[in-house]
Amino acid sequence: MTTTRIQVPLLDLKAQYASLREEIRPVIDEIFESQWFIGGPHVTGLEEDLAAYVGGASAVGCSSGTDALILALMALGVEAGDEVVTTPYTFFATIGSIARLGAVPRFVDIDPETYNIDLSGVEKAVNERTKVNLPVHLFGQCVEMEALTSLADAAGIPVVEDAAQAIGARDAGGGKAGSLGRVGCFSFFPSKNLGGAGDGGMVTTVDEDLGHRMAVLRNHGMEPKYYHSLLGGNFRLDAIQAAVLRVKLAHLDEWHEKRRGNASDYRRLFEEAGLLDRVSLPKERAGVYHIYNQFVIRVSSESRDDLVEHLHEMDIGCEVYYPVPCHLQKCFAGWGYGAGDFPESEKAALETLALPIYPELNDEQKAAVVDGIAEFFS
Ligand SMILES: Cc1ncc(COP(=O)(O)O)c(C=O)c1O
């Protein structure tokens, strides 16, 4: 008897497109007919839709999540010599954006259960050079924002949320990621829960003056045309991206629910397979709405890389986010950090592994992922 192996990609954007083709093609045609590629009604429409979705006073579309971070930090006046409080266990862009402005991160280690900033280290990290507090809602779960913002408010420091992986995630108090600090930064990289047809990003803010400043900085600090009172850049969002994102936004909550359903199914399957002594599953803080941009498990550091290889051999997608914490990246060697400086981040980098969690994942595929892991440990 021949058995067909079930393939499980880490993400299946072709399956998503198949369900949206009839909605996406007409808006792309419309843009080509209009030849209005930069800015325009789709960009302003998306900004209005997203300000309403996230719950901010204004939203400003931009060219990527990285540029959203740069815009937010620039608008708050971050410059050479300033410090920004954040964690080293994040995608490089969080730290790269700080460094590109000549500022330096003041790292706080992560909480090993949520992978988010460990609040017990935040107060100590703040000093007279601190300009911004930059928590990252990693993998789609909010940082404890009530506690974090009260610490930041007491120190008079604005909070910029790196919500690149967390659009639609809610904190325990019910507020959405990106509406809980001064500025929220989002990415529409195709693998995000709301992903474009290329790069794109957005900043949201409750502060209309700051929103206006970011809108001006996005377009070379130009206001009015050809008059520049601020030094900005080209951080604009293309009309095609905005149009695709508007189509997808209407489906986003349903996709979050499917991802959450997949997470519950995995929890049941791992338990039924008797794997809970080998595999730690993601911890959800009480009362939060986790959107599972990633479903990240933990295994021992001795087995992690072999497990990755085993799953890849079985055509099961998985990925390590992130194998090197930012304080140990080569390009930041000049900051002088070494192994052991942020032990929880370093441990997570050796033990974690993201599994497929996309909305279209079916029961057979989820079972294949867990069977593949069970086979590895048998
Ligand atoms: C936590 C985090 N911050 C920032 C970014 C940067 O976003 P982009 O890739 O759109 O520039 C990402 C995207 O991968 C991210 O995951």
The ligand as a MOL file (V3000), in Angstrom:
LIG
                    3D

  0  0  0     0  0            999 V3000
M  V30 BEGIN CTAB
M  V30 COUNTS 16 16 0 0 0
M  V30 BEGIN ATOM
M  V30 1 C 8.2280 42.5180 15.3660 0
M  V30 2 C 8.4390 43.1100 14.0130 0
M  V30 3 N 8.8140 44.4080 13.9200 0
M  V30 4 C 8.9950 44.9970 12.7360 0
M  V30 5 C 8.8160 44.3190 11.5550 0
M  V30 6 C 9.1300 45.0010 10.2560 0
M  V30 7 O 8.0940 44.9550 9.3310 0
M  V30 8 P 8.3950 44.9680 7.7480 0
M  V30 9 O 8.9140 43.6280 7.3750 0
M  V30 10 O 7.0440 45.2430 7.1470 0
M  V30 11 O 9.3570 46.0700 7.4820 0
M  V30 12 C 8.4090 42.9870 11.5880 0
M  V30 13 C 8.1710 42.2400 10.3390 0
M  V30 14 O 8.6230 41.2220 10.0140 0
M  V30 15 C 8.2270 42.3570 12.8500 0
M  V30 16 O 7.8660 41.0800 12.9330 0
M  V30 END ATOM
M  V30 BEGIN BOND
M  V30 1 1 1 2
M  V30 2 1 2 3
M  V30 3 2 2 15
M  V30 4 2 3 4
M  V30 5 1 4 5
M  V30 6 1 5 6
M  V30 7 2 5 12
M  V30 8 1 6 7
M  V30 9 1 7 8
M  V30 10 2 8 9
M  V30 11 1 8 10
M  V30 12 1 8 11
M  V30 13 1 12 13
M  V30 14 1 12 15
M  V30 15 2 13 14
M  V30 16 1 15 16
M  V30 END BOND
M  V30 END CTAB
M  END
